[in-house]
Amino acid sequence: MKNSLTKSIVAGLFALLIAQSAWAVTTIYTIRVDGLACPYCAYGIEKKLNELEGVKFIDMNLETGIVTVNTFDVQLNDAQLKQLFQDTGFTYRGKTETTK
């Protein structure tokens, strides 16, 4: 009986964890930045973005000046991004969002 109850509790917790992940929203931001020219520059931006709660993935294309950021259950607004890039010495030009 005790073993059966333990299995039921574990199964219930697992189902709850799966359901919670299904309700969470992943947003992919494609951000245009001026001045992104070297890996050291990219590291400074990556460091600042990683400080934001909910950021799960960051990719930077030095040739195009595009920063891709995936967030989990959080929204990044223009004012916040403009300040972040300004603080790291870059010019924020805009973003597009895709929600999954």
C-alpha positions as protocol buffer text, in pm:
chain_id: "A"
residue {
  index: 1
  type: MET
  ca { x: 0 y: 0 z: 0 }
}
residue {
  index: 2
  type: LYS
  ca { x: 276 y: 245 z: 97 }
}
residue {
  index: 3
  type: ASN
  ca { x: 468 y: 172 z: -226 }
}
residue {
  index: 4
  type: SER
  ca { x: 153 y: 227 z: -432 }
}
residue {
  index: 5
  type: LEU
  ca { x: 84 y: 561 z: -259 }
}
residue {
  index: 6
  type: THR
  ca { x: 441 y: 676 z: -320 }
}
residue {
  index: 7
  type: LYS
  ca { x: 416 y: 588 z: -689 }
}
residue {
  index: 8
  type: SER
  ca { x: 87 y: 778 z: -715 }
}
residue {
  index: 9
  type: ILE
  ca { x: 235 y: 1088 z: -554 }
}
residue {
  index: 10
  type: VAL
  ca { x: 541 y: 1078 z: -780 }
}
residue {
  index: 11
  type: ALA
  ca { x: 323 y: 1030 z: -1089 }
}
residue {
  index: 12
  type: GLY
  ca { x: 101 y: 1321 z: -983 }
}
residue {
  index: 13
  type: LEU
  ca { x: 399 y: 1552 z: -928 }
}
residue {
  index: 14
  type: PHE
  ca { x: 544 y: 1453 z: -1264 }
}
residue {
  index: 15
  type: ALA
  ca { x: 213 y: 1525 z: -1439 }
}
residue {
  index: 16
  type: LEU
  ca { x: 195 y: 1863 z: -1266 }
}
residue {
  index: 17
  type: LEU
  ca { x: 547 y: 1947 z: -1380 }
}
residue {
  index: 18
  type: ILE
  ca { x: 464 y: 1855 z: -1741 }
}
residue {
  index: 19
  type: ALA
  ca { x: 141 y: 2058 z: -1733 }
}
residue {
  index: 20
  type: GLN
  ca { x: 320 y: 2361 z: -1590 }
}
residue {
  index: 21
  type: SER
  ca { x: 573 y: 2353 z: -1874 }
}
residue {
  index: 22
  type: ALA
  ca { x: 291 y: 2337 z: -2127 }
}
residue {
  index: 23
  type: TRP
  ca { x: 133 y: 2655 z: -1988 }
}
residue {
  index: 24
  type: ALA
  ca { x: 458 y: 2852 z: -1988 }
}
residue {
  index: 25
  type: VAL
  ca { x: 523 y: 3083 z: -2282 }
}
residue {
  index: 26
  type: THR
  ca { x: 852 y: 3091 z: -2469 }
}
residue {
  index: 27
  type: THR
  ca { x: 921 y: 3413 z: -2655 }
}
residue {
  index: 28
  type: ILE
  ca { x: 1197 y: 3446 z: -2913 }
}
residue {
  index: 29
  type: TYR
  ca { x: 1327 y: 3799 z: -2962 }
}
residue {
  index: 30
  type: THR
  ca { x: 1524 y: 3900 z: -3269 }
}
residue {
  index: 31
  type: ILE
  ca { x: 1698 y: 4223 z: -3173 }
}
residue {
  index: 32
  type: ARG
  ca { x: 1882 y: 4461 z: -3408 }
}
residue {
  index: 33
  type: VAL
  ca { x: 2187 y: 4627 z: -3249 }
}
residue {
  index: 34
  type: ASP
  ca { x: 2437 y: 4874 z: -3396 }
}
residue {
  index: 35
  type: GLY
  ca { x: 2805 y: 4849 z: -3301 }
}
residue {
  index: 36
  type: LEU
  ca { x: 2829 y: 4474 z: -3248 }
}
residue {
  index: 37
  type: ALA
  ca { x: 3168 y: 4397 z: -3404 }
}
residue {
  index: 38
  type: CYS
  ca { x: 3374 y: 4153 z: -3197 }
}
residue {
  index: 39
  type: PRO
  ca { x: 3338 y: 3854 z: -2963 }
}
residue {
  index: 40
  type: TYR
  ca { x: 3438 y: 4069 z: -2666 }
}
residue {
  index: 41
  type: CYS
  ca { x: 3146 y: 4303 z: -2745 }
}
residue {
  index: 42
  type: ALA
  ca { x: 2915 y: 4004 z: -2766 }
}
residue {
  index: 43
  type: TYR
  ca { x: 3033 y: 3879 z: -2427 }
}
residue {
  index: 44
  type: GLY
  ca { x: 2939 y: 4208 z: -2259 }
}
residue {
  index: 45
  type: ILE
  ca { x: 2588 y: 4192 z: -2402 }
}
residue {
  index: 46
  type: GLU
  ca { x: 2552 y: 3823 z: -2318 }
}
residue {
  index: 47
  type: LYS
  ca { x: 2656 y: 3888 z: -1959 }
}
residue {
  index: 48
  type: LYS
  ca { x: 2391 y: 4162 z: -1917 }
}
residue {
  index: 49
  type: LEU
  ca { x: 2116 y: 3958 z: -2084 }
}
residue {
  index: 50
  type: ASN
  ca { x: 2191 y: 3657 z: -1864 }
}
residue {
  index: 51
  type: GLU
  ca { x: 2126 y: 3874 z: -1558 }
}
residue {
  index: 52
  type: LEU
  ca { x: 1762 y: 3909 z: -1667 }
}
residue {
  index: 53
  type: GLU
  ca { x: 1522 y: 3660 z: -1512 }
}
residue {
  index: 54
  type: GLY
  ca { x: 1371 y: 3420 z: -1764 }
}
residue {
  index: 55
  type: VAL
  ca { x: 1643 y: 3442 z: -2031 }
}
residue {
  index: 56
  type: LYS
  ca { x: 1722 y: 3087 z: -2144 }
}
residue {
  index: 57
  type: PHE
  ca { x: 1920 y: 3118 z: -2470 }
}
residue {
  index: 58
  type: ILE
  ca { x: 2126 y: 3389 z: -2639 }
}
residue {
  index: 59
  type: ASP
  ca { x: 2280 y: 3387 z: -2986 }
}
residue {
  index: 60
  type: MET
  ca { x: 2463 y: 3672 z: -3158 }
}
residue {
  index: 61
  type: ASN
  ca { x: 2549 y: 3724 z: -3522 }
}
residue {
  index: 62
  type: LEU
  ca { x: 2839 y: 3970 z: -3539 }
}
residue {
  index: 63
  type: GLU
  ca { x: 2806 y: 4013 z: -3916 }
}
residue {
  index: 64
  type: THR
  ca { x: 2440 y: 4121 z: -3911 }
}
residue {
  index: 65
  type: GLY
  ca { x: 2420 y: 4280 z: -3565 }
}
residue {
  index: 66
  type: ILE
  ca { x: 2132 y: 4050 z: -3471 }
}
residue {
  index: 67
  type: VAL
  ca { x: 2093 y: 3921 z: -3116 }
}
residue {
  index: 68
  type: THR
  ca { x: 1849 y: 3633 z: -3065 }
}
residue {
  index: 69
  type: VAL
  ca { x: 1714 y: 3585 z: -2713 }
}
residue {
  index: 70
  type: ASN
  ca { x: 1478 y: 3311 z: -2597 }
}
residue {
  index: 71
  type: THR
  ca { x: 1287 y: 3382 z: -2277 }
}
residue {
  index: 72
  type: PHE
  ca { x: 1065 y: 3160 z: -2067 }
}
residue {
  index: 73
  type: ASP
  ca { x: 753 y: 3320 z: -1919 }
}
residue {
  index: 74
  type: VAL
  ca { x: 888 y: 3676 z: -1931 }
}
residue {
  index: 75
  type: GLN
  ca { x: 849 y: 3972 z: -2167 }
}
residue {
  index: 76
  type: LEU
  ca { x: 1128 y: 4212 z: -2263 }
}
residue {
  index: 77
  type: ASN
  ca { x: 1014 y: 4564 z: -2346 }
}
residue {
  index: 78
  type: ASP
  ca { x: 1174 y: 4828 z: -2568 }
}
residue {
  index: 79
  type: ALA
  ca { x: 1269 y: 5062 z: -2282 }
}
residue {
  index: 80
  type: GLN
  ca { x: 1436 y: 4780 z: -2091 }
}
residue {
  index: 81
  type: LEU
  ca { x: 1633 y: 4663 z: -2395 }
}
residue {
  index: 82
  type: LYS
  ca { x: 1728 y: 5016 z: -2500 }
}
residue {
  index: 83
  type: GLN
  ca { x: 1875 y: 5080 z: -2154 }
}
residue {
  index: 84
  type: LEU
  ca { x: 2054 y: 4744 z: -2144 }
}
residue {
  index: 85
  type: PHE
  ca { x: 2224 y: 4799 z: -2479 }
}
residue {
  index: 86
  type: GLN
  ca { x: 2302 y: 5163 z: -2400 }
}
residue {
  index: 87
  type: ASP
  ca { x: 2467 y: 5053 z: -2073 }
}
residue {
  index: 88
  type: THR
  ca { x: 2689 y: 4813 z: -2268 }
}
residue {
  index: 89
  type: GLY
  ca { x: 2784 y: 5074 z: -2530 }
}
residue {
  index: 90
  type: PHE
  ca { x: 2556 y: 4974 z: -2818 }
}
residue {
  index: 91
  type: THR
  ca { x: 2259 y: 5122 z: -2997 }
}
residue {
  index: 92
  type: TYR
  ca { x: 1931 y: 4932 z: -2975 }
}
residue {
  index: 93
  type: ARG
  ca { x: 1740 y: 4959 z: -3303 }
}
residue {
  index: 94
  type: GLY
  ca { x: 1436 y: 4740 z: -3242 }
}
residue {
  index: 95
  type: LYS
  ca { x: 1302 y: 4390 z: -3194 }
}
residue {
  index: 96
  type: THR
  ca { x: 1060 y: 4139 z: -3332 }
}
residue {
  index: 97
  type: GLU
  ca { x: 888 y: 3879 z: -3113 }
}
residue {
  index: 98
  type: THR
  ca { x: 773 y: 3525 z: -3185 }
}
residue {
  index: 99
  type: THR
  ca { x: 575 y: 3338 z: -2920 }
}
residue {
  index: 100
  type: LYS
  ca { x: 570 y: 2960 z: -2891 }
}
